[in-house]
């Protein structure tokens, strides 16, 4: 598909999917330990819609387990949202990631499209 056409379809999907959408608790929910890890740039949002462990960060086994659990919950939510809106799970996850990254607090990190961790 031509690049400009793909961008146009992506824009239409984004407008329809995210207009007025309140992110479900499974997407936003995180324990105090994960929130602290996000604040310390140990865990961060990624452009694919999932949480990741920042390269070189010292994340405890418990935080790693919680990140995996949260990502599994997100995948299920993204699948449901994608089916209801007639778009792919990847588009749903990426659109949600944009929203979550924009909401990141100062001092938190996110992984950009080139794979680099960036501090907000």
C-alpha positions as CSV (number, residue, x, y, z in Angstrom):
1,X,0.0,0.0,0.0
2,X,1.3,3.4,-0.9
3,X,2.8,5.3,2.1
4,X,0.4,8.3,1.9
5,X,-2.6,6.1,1.6
6,X,-1.5,4.0,4.6
7,X,-1.0,7.2,6.6
8,X,-4.4,8.5,5.6
9,X,-6.1,5.2,6.7
10,X,-4.1,5.2,10.0
11,X,-5.3,8.8,10.6
12,X,-8.9,7.8,10.0
13,X,-8.5,4.8,12.3
14,X,-6.8,7.0,14.9
15,X,-9.6,9.5,14.9
16,X,-12.3,6.9,15.2
17,X,-10.6,4.7,17.7
18,X,-9.2,7.3,20.1
19,X,-11.9,10.0,19.9
20,X,-13.3,10.2,23.3
21,X,-11.9,6.8,24.3
22,X,-11.2,6.4,28.0
23,X,-8.3,4.0,28.4
24,X,-9.5,0.8,30.2
25,X,-8.1,0.1,33.7
26,X,-6.0,-2.8,32.3
27,X,-4.1,-0.4,30.2
28,X,-3.5,2.1,32.9
29,X,-3.3,-0.1,36.0
30,X,0.1,-0.6,37.6
31,X,1.1,-1.4,41.1
32,X,3.0,1.0,43.3
33,X,6.2,-0.9,42.5
34,X,5.7,-0.5,38.7
35,X,4.8,3.2,39.1
36,X,8.0,3.7,41.2
37,X,10.0,1.9,38.5
38,X,8.4,4.1,35.8
39,X,9.3,7.2,37.9
40,X,12.9,6.0,38.2
41,X,13.2,5.2,34.4
42,X,13.5,1.5,35.1
43,X,10.3,0.7,33.3
44,X,8.8,2.8,30.5
45,X,6.1,2.9,27.8
46,X,7.0,1.8,24.3
47,X,5.6,2.9,21.0
48,X,4.2,-0.6,20.5
49,X,1.7,0.0,23.4
50,X,3.4,-2.2,25.9
51,X,5.7,-1.6,28.9
52,X,9.4,-2.4,28.7
53,X,12.3,-2.6,31.0
54,X,14.8,0.2,30.2
55,X,18.1,-1.1,28.8
56,X,20.6,-1.5,31.6
57,X,18.1,-0.8,34.3
58,X,18.0,-3.0,37.4
59,X,14.4,-4.2,37.6
60,X,13.6,-6.7,40.3
61,X,12.1,-10.0,39.4
62,X,8.8,-8.9,40.9
63,X,8.6,-5.8,38.7
64,X,9.5,-7.9,35.6
65,X,6.6,-10.3,36.5
66,X,4.2,-7.4,36.9
67,X,5.3,-5.8,33.6
68,X,4.7,-9.2,31.9
69,X,1.2,-9.4,33.5
70,X,0.3,-5.9,32.6
71,X,1.4,-6.5,29.0
72,X,-0.7,-9.6,28.8
73,X,-3.7,-7.6,30.1
74,X,-3.0,-4.9,27.6
75,X,-2.9,-7.4,24.7
76,X,-6.3,-8.7,25.6
77,X,-7.7,-5.2,25.9
78,X,-6.1,-4.1,22.6
79,X,-7.7,-7.2,20.9
80,X,-11.1,-6.3,22.1
81,X,-10.8,-2.6,21.1
82,X,-9.4,-3.7,17.7
83,X,-12.3,-6.0,17.0
84,X,-14.9,-3.4,18.0
85,X,-13.3,-0.7,15.8
86,X,-12.3,-2.9,12.8
87,X,-8.6,-2.2,13.0
88,X,-5.6,-4.3,13.8
89,X,-4.3,-5.0,17.3
90,X,-1.0,-3.3,16.3
91,X,-2.8,-0.1,15.3
92,X,-4.8,-0.1,18.5
93,X,-1.7,-0.6,20.6
94,X,0.3,2.0,18.8
95,X,-2.5,4.6,19.1
96,X,-2.8,3.8,22.8
97,X,1.0,4.2,23.2
98,X,0.8,7.7,21.7
99,X,-1.7,8.6,24.3
100,X,0.2,7.0,27.2
101,X,3.5,8.6,26.2
102,X,1.9,12.0,26.0
103,X,0.6,11.5,29.5
104,X,4.1,10.5,30.9
105,X,5.3,12.5,33.8
106,X,8.5,14.4,33.8
107,X,11.4,12.1,34.6
108,X,9.8,9.0,33.1
109,X,11.2,7.2,30.1
110,X,9.7,5.8,26.9
111,X,11.1,3.9,24.0
112,X,10.8,5.7,20.7
113,X,10.2,4.3,17.2
114,X,14.0,3.9,16.6
115,X,14.4,1.8,19.8
116,X,16.0,4.5,21.9
117,X,14.9,5.2,25.5
118,X,14.1,8.9,26.0
119,X,13.5,10.7,29.3
120,X,10.4,13.0,29.3
